[in-house]
Amino acid sequence: MRVFPVYTPKLIVKHVRIFLTGVIWVKDLGRLEFANGKFLLPKQSLPKIKQVILELNELIEAQHSEAETA
């Protein structure tokens, strides 16, 4: 488990792209799980956390599509 003391989307996405599966902890957000290079949306969570997970997954997709076109 990696701990991020500050929410920094680019660093979090970089970590997820390297490890593909695992758990991270972000201050003020809590525990976030990811598998196959994408964040998993919990069944019950706060709207803020859902928004963050959607944002991070969009960044992952954007980087993935950039890598394919390059």
HELIX and SHEET records of a PDB file:
HELIX    1   1 PRO A    9  PHE A   19  1                                  11    
HELIX    2   2 PRO A   47  THR A   69  1                                  23    
SHEET    1   A 4 ARG A   2  PHE A   4  0                                        
SHEET    2   A 4 GLY A  22  VAL A  26  1                                        
SHEET    3   A 4 GLY A  30  ALA A  35 -1                                        
SHEET    4   A 4 LYS A  38  PHE A  39 -1                                        
END                                                                             
